[in-house]
Amino acid sequence: MTGIANKLIVGTIATGALGGGAYGVYALTDTTDSIENYLKKNNLDIVSQDATSETAWNKAFGTYEIEKEEDDLKITDKEIKNRDDIKKWCNNTLRKKIKSTENSLYKKASYWCTKYQTISEKLGNDKPFETNVATLEGKHAQLGVFKNTIESITLRKTKQENQNGEKMKQWCDDNKKRKFNKRNKSFIDNITSHCLVKATTISV
Protein backbone atom coordinates (compact mmCIF):
# COMPACT_ATOMS: atom_id res chain seq x y z
CA MET A 1 0.00 0.00 0.00
CA THR A 2 1.37 3.44 -0.90
CA GLY A 3 2.36 6.10 1.59
CA ILE A 4 -0.55 8.32 0.54
CA ALA A 5 -3.07 5.50 0.98
CA ASN A 6 -1.71 4.73 4.45
CA LYS A 7 -2.10 8.36 5.50
CA LEU A 8 -5.71 8.41 4.33
CA ILE A 9 -6.51 5.39 6.53
CA VAL A 10 -4.69 6.90 9.51
CA GLY A 11 -6.62 10.13 9.08
CA THR A 12 -9.96 8.33 9.02
CA ILE A 13 -9.19 6.28 12.15
CA ALA A 14 -7.83 9.26 14.05
CA THR A 15 -10.89 11.36 13.30
CA GLY A 16 -13.33 8.66 14.43
CA ALA A 17 -11.49 7.49 17.51
CA LEU A 18 -10.29 10.79 18.90
CA GLY A 19 -12.94 13.13 17.64
CA GLY A 20 -10.10 15.48 16.78
CA GLY A 21 -11.39 17.19 13.68
CA ALA A 22 -8.28 19.29 13.11
CA TYR A 23 -5.93 16.30 13.34
CA GLY A 24 -8.16 14.30 11.05
CA VAL A 25 -8.21 16.99 8.39
CA TYR A 26 -4.42 17.32 8.55
CA ALA A 27 -3.91 13.57 8.16
CA LEU A 28 -6.37 13.35 5.30
CA THR A 29 -4.64 16.10 3.39
CA ASP A 30 -1.07 14.99 4.14
CA THR A 31 0.05 13.55 0.80
CA THR A 32 3.73 13.16 1.66
CA ASP A 33 5.35 10.42 -0.39
CA SER A 34 8.60 9.70 -2.21
CA ILE A 35 9.26 11.30 -5.58
CA GLU A 36 9.66 7.80 -7.00
CA ASN A 37 6.13 6.85 -5.94
CA TYR A 38 4.72 10.10 -7.28
CA LEU A 39 6.33 9.38 -10.66
CA LYS A 40 4.94 5.86 -10.72
CA LYS A 41 1.44 7.07 -9.80
CA ASN A 42 1.65 9.45 -12.75
CA ASN A 43 2.56 6.53 -15.04
CA LEU A 44 6.08 7.75 -15.76
CA ASP A 45 8.63 5.05 -16.59
CA ILE A 46 11.68 5.52 -14.36
CA VAL A 47 15.12 4.69 -15.79
CA SER A 48 16.62 1.85 -13.78
CA GLN A 49 19.95 2.05 -11.96
CA ASP A 50 21.30 -1.23 -13.35
CA ALA A 51 23.72 -1.77 -16.23
CA THR A 52 20.96 -2.37 -18.78
CA SER A 53 20.11 1.35 -18.74
CA GLU A 54 23.52 2.84 -19.50
CA THR A 55 22.35 3.91 -22.98
CA ALA A 56 19.41 5.77 -21.44
CA TRP A 57 21.72 7.58 -19.00
CA ASN A 58 24.09 8.52 -21.82
CA LYS A 59 21.12 9.98 -23.67
CA ALA A 60 20.02 11.90 -20.57
CA PHE A 61 23.49 13.44 -20.26
CA GLY A 62 23.45 14.51 -23.92
CA THR A 63 20.05 16.14 -23.48
CA TYR A 64 21.08 17.75 -20.20
CA GLU A 65 24.05 19.45 -21.85
CA ILE A 66 21.65 21.17 -24.28
CA GLU A 67 18.64 21.92 -22.06
CA LYS A 68 20.06 22.42 -18.55
CA GLU A 69 19.87 26.23 -18.56
CA GLU A 70 16.22 26.35 -19.59
CA ASP A 71 13.04 26.49 -17.47
CA ASP A 72 14.76 25.67 -14.16
CA LEU A 73 15.86 22.25 -15.42
CA LYS A 74 19.37 22.48 -13.94
CA ILE A 75 19.68 19.89 -11.18
CA THR A 76 22.71 21.31 -9.37
CA ASP A 77 25.15 24.21 -9.43
CA LYS A 78 27.96 21.67 -9.59
CA GLU A 79 29.25 20.60 -12.98
CA ILE A 80 27.57 17.49 -14.39
CA LYS A 81 30.44 15.74 -16.14
CA ASN A 82 28.92 12.50 -17.37
CA ARG A 83 25.97 10.08 -17.26
CA ASP A 84 26.97 8.79 -13.82
CA ASP A 85 26.47 12.24 -12.29
CA ILE A 86 22.86 12.36 -13.51
CA LYS A 87 22.30 8.74 -12.55
CA LYS A 88 23.54 9.39 -9.00
CA TRP A 89 21.42 12.54 -8.68
CA CYS A 90 18.32 10.60 -9.71
CA ASN A 91 19.08 7.75 -7.33
CA ASN A 92 19.31 10.19 -4.41
CA THR A 93 16.43 12.43 -5.45
CA LEU A 94 13.88 9.68 -6.07
CA ARG A 95 14.02 8.76 -2.37
CA LYS A 96 13.17 12.25 -1.17
CA LYS A 97 9.73 13.04 0.23
CA ILE A 98 7.43 15.66 -1.25
CA LYS A 99 3.79 16.68 -0.84
CA SER A 100 2.76 17.37 -4.44
CA THR A 101 3.83 17.33 -8.07
CA GLU A 102 4.31 21.10 -7.85
CA ASN A 103 7.57 20.49 -6.00
CA SER A 104 10.55 21.64 -8.11
CA LEU A 105 12.43 18.40 -7.40
CA TYR A 106 9.51 16.40 -8.78
CA LYS A 107 9.57 18.45 -11.97
CA LYS A 108 13.30 17.92 -12.42
CA ALA A 109 13.12 14.20 -11.61
CA SER A 110 10.24 13.72 -14.04
CA TYR A 111 12.38 15.33 -16.73
CA TRP A 112 15.74 13.68 -16.10
CA CYS A 113 15.01 10.35 -14.40
CA THR A 114 12.35 8.93 -16.72
CA LYS A 115 12.38 7.38 -20.19
CA TYR A 116 11.78 9.57 -23.24
CA GLN A 117 12.46 10.00 -26.96
CA THR A 118 14.85 12.56 -28.40
CA ILE A 119 13.91 14.50 -31.52
CA SER A 120 16.36 12.35 -33.49
CA GLU A 121 14.79 9.12 -32.20
CA LYS A 122 11.30 10.34 -33.03
CA LEU A 123 12.28 11.16 -36.60
CA GLY A 124 13.89 7.74 -37.05
CA ASN A 125 16.13 6.42 -39.79
CA ASP A 126 13.65 7.14 -42.58
CA LYS A 127 14.11 10.90 -42.08
CA PRO A 128 17.92 11.28 -42.23
CA PHE A 129 19.80 14.43 -41.28
CA GLU A 130 21.75 16.31 -43.95
CA THR A 131 25.48 15.86 -43.32
CA ASN A 132 26.90 17.62 -46.39
CA VAL A 133 27.98 21.06 -45.17
CA ALA A 134 28.01 22.49 -48.70
CA THR A 135 24.34 21.56 -49.04
CA LEU A 136 23.63 23.09 -45.63
CA GLU A 137 25.49 26.23 -46.73
CA GLY A 138 23.00 26.53 -49.58
CA LYS A 139 20.10 26.05 -47.18
CA HIS A 140 21.49 28.78 -44.95
CA ALA A 141 21.13 31.33 -47.75
CA GLN A 142 17.39 30.60 -47.84
CA LEU A 143 16.73 30.90 -44.12
CA GLY A 144 14.50 33.58 -42.66
CA VAL A 145 14.80 34.82 -39.08
CA PHE A 146 16.43 31.50 -38.13
CA LYS A 147 19.51 32.68 -40.04
CA ASN A 148 20.36 34.99 -37.11
CA THR A 149 20.47 32.03 -34.73
CA ILE A 150 22.85 30.13 -37.01
CA GLU A 151 25.17 33.08 -37.61
CA SER A 152 25.51 33.71 -33.86
CA ILE A 153 26.96 30.22 -33.28
CA THR A 154 30.64 29.82 -32.43
CA LEU A 155 32.10 26.76 -34.12
CA ARG A 156 33.85 24.35 -31.78
CA LYS A 157 36.31 23.61 -34.59
CA THR A 158 37.47 26.40 -36.90
CA LYS A 159 36.64 25.82 -40.57
CA GLN A 160 37.76 27.80 -43.61
CA GLU A 161 34.96 26.85 -46.00
CA ASN A 162 31.17 26.61 -45.72
CA GLN A 163 31.25 28.14 -42.25
CA ASN A 164 27.51 28.75 -42.12
CA GLY A 165 26.93 25.19 -43.31
CA GLU A 166 29.21 23.99 -40.52
CA LYS A 167 27.28 26.11 -38.04
CA MET A 168 24.00 24.65 -39.26
CA LYS A 169 25.35 21.12 -38.89
CA GLN A 170 26.60 21.87 -35.37
CA TRP A 171 23.23 23.37 -34.39
CA CYS A 172 21.33 20.40 -35.86
CA ASP A 173 23.61 17.81 -34.24
CA ASP A 174 23.27 19.49 -30.85
CA ASN A 175 19.55 20.15 -30.84
CA LYS A 176 18.44 16.78 -32.18
CA LYS A 177 19.42 15.51 -28.70
CA ARG A 178 16.58 17.51 -27.15
CA LYS A 179 13.50 15.79 -25.81
CA PHE A 180 10.66 15.38 -28.25
CA ASN A 181 8.02 17.39 -26.41
CA LYS A 182 5.87 20.51 -26.71
CA ARG A 183 8.31 22.78 -24.91
CA ASN A 184 10.81 22.05 -27.71
CA LYS A 185 8.35 22.64 -30.56
CA SER A 186 10.25 25.58 -32.05
CA PHE A 187 13.42 23.45 -32.21
CA ILE A 188 11.50 20.55 -33.73
CA ASP A 189 10.05 22.85 -36.39
CA ASN A 190 13.47 24.25 -37.32
CA ILE A 191 15.02 20.78 -37.41
CA THR A 192 12.31 19.30 -39.64
CA SER A 193 12.46 22.35 -41.94
CA HIS A 194 16.21 22.90 -42.23
CA CYS A 195 18.27 19.96 -40.89
CA LEU A 196 16.96 16.99 -42.84
CA VAL A 197 17.82 15.70 -46.29
CA LYS A 198 14.16 16.24 -47.12
CA ALA A 199 12.06 18.71 -45.14
CA THR A 200 9.06 17.25 -43.35
CA THR A 201 6.49 18.06 -40.68
CA ILE A 202 5.72 16.16 -37.51
CA SER A 203 3.05 16.60 -34.85
CA VAL A 204 4.14 17.18 -31.26
N, C-alpha and C positions, 0 to 999 in steps of 0.2 A: 504494500500500500504506500502511496506517495506521501511526502511530507505534508503537502497541502491537505490531502484527504484526512490524515491523522489529526491535523489541527482543527478541521471542521467537526470531527467526532468529539474531540476534547472540549471544544466550545459548547457543543450541545449538552454534554454531560454536566459541565460546570454550571451552565445556566439553570438546568433543572434541579440539580442537587443543592446548589448553594443559594439560589435565588439572586445571585449577583448579576444583575443585568449588565452593568458596565463591563465586568470581566468577560461575560459571555459574548458581548458584541466585539470586544477586542480580539478574543480567540477566533471568532468566526471570520473576522476580516484579516487575520494574520496569515498572509500567504507566503511566508518565508520558505524558500526552498533553494536547492543548488541550481546554479546556472545550467548545469548538465541536464537536470530534470526539466527545467523550463524549456530548453531546446527540444528535448524529446517530446514534450507535450505539444509543442508547436510543429511537430512532424519534420524537424530538421535532422538531416543525417550527419552525425558527428564523425569526423575523421578519426580513425583509431590511432592508438599510440604504438602499434606493433609495426614490424618491418614491412608488412604488406602495403603500407600506406606511404612509403617514402616518396613515391611519385606525386601523390597528392600534396605532401608537405613542400616538395620542390616547387610545385605549381603555386602554392600559397605564397611562398617567398617571392617568386617572380611577380605575382600580382601586387604584393605588399610594396615592393620597390617602386611601382608605378602609382599606386593609389593612396599611400600612407598619409600624405599631407592633406587629403581631402575629407571634408565632412566628419572631422573628429574620428578618423579611422586609425590613427596612430596609437599603437598599444603601449608604448613606453618612450620615454625621452632617451633611453639608452639606444645605441646602435644595434639594429637587428642585422646580423652578419650572414646568417644562413637559415636553412629550413629548421635546424634543430632549435634555434632561438624561438621561432614561432611555435614549434611543437611543444617546447617546455612551457611557454607562456600559456598556451591553451590547457595543458595538463594541470597547471596550477589554478588557472582562472575558473575552469569548469567546476571545481570543488567549492568555490565561494558561494555564500548565501546572498540572495537578493529577495526583494518583495514583489517586483513586477518587471515586465519586459521593457519598461521605460528606463531601467537602469543602464547607464552608459556601458558598463562591462558586458551586460547581456548583448547590447547592440554590436559591440566589437567582437565578442565571441561568436555571435551568429554569423558574422561576416568572415572571420578568419579561421574558425575551428570546424566548419561544416563543408560538406561536399558541394561543388558547383562546376559550371562549365565556363571556360574562357570564351572570348569572342572567337578566337581561332578554332577552338573545338566545336563551337556551334556551327561555324561555317563549313567545317569538314574538308575532306580532301577533294571534293568535287568543285570547290570554289577556291582555287589556288591563289596565293599572293603573287603579285608581280615582283620579280627579283632583278630584272634588268634595269639598271639605274639610268641608262640612256632613255628607255621607254618612260620611266618615271619622270625624267627631266622634261620630256615632252608633255606629260600630264600636268606638270607643275605650271607650265605656261598657260594652261586652260583653267586654272583654279580661280575661284572667286575670293571671298573674304578669307577662306582657309589658307590662302597663299601666305598671309601674314604670319600665321602660326608656324608654317614650314620654314619661312625665311628667318624666324627668330631662333631656330634651333642651332645649338653649337655641336658640331660633329665631334664624336669621341675620337675619331681618327681623321686626320687631315687628308683631304683629297684635292687633286688638281683639276679634275674634269668632272662634269655633271654633278656639281656640288648640291644643287637643289634636288636632283634625283637621289643623291646619297642621303640628304636630309629627309626626304619623303620616306625612303626605305627604313631609315632609323626610326622615324616616328611610327611607321606602320608596324615594324618589328616589336617596338616597345608596347604600343597600345593594344595590340592583339592579345596581350597577356591579361588585359582587364577582364573583370567578370562580365558575363553576358547578363545584363540586367537593365532596368529602366533608368537608373541613375547614370548609366554610361551610354544612353541613347545617342547623344551627339557624337561620341567617338565611334559608335557602331555605324552611324550614318556616313561619317567621313571615310571609314575603312571600306565599307561596301561600295562607296562611290569612287574612291581614288586609289585604293591599295591593291585591288584584285586585278587579275589578268582580264577579267570581264566584269564590269560593274553589275551589281545586283541590288535587290532590296530584301530585307528580312524583318519580320515582325518581332517586336520585343515584348 
